[in-house]
């Protein structure tokens, strides 16, 4: 994983610091791609957390709104 050091042209890879300005064009492209992957992964994790929260809340609402006889039948089937 690559991490950029804020405010500097430095980044860390495998616990070693490197100067971004000293990369070849191919290296700069790879670095940019890795930054993009990290950004997208972070967004996906946040979206997953958001979806899990929505799912949990709506499941609780739905369970509370089930007709009484269906709720009783559901609890008896689990026994």
Buried (B, 14 or more C-beta within 10 A) or exposed (E): EBEBEEEEEBBEEEEEEBEBEEBEEEEEEEBEEBBEEBEEEEEEEEEEEEEEEEEEEEEEEEEEEEEEEEEEEEEEEEE
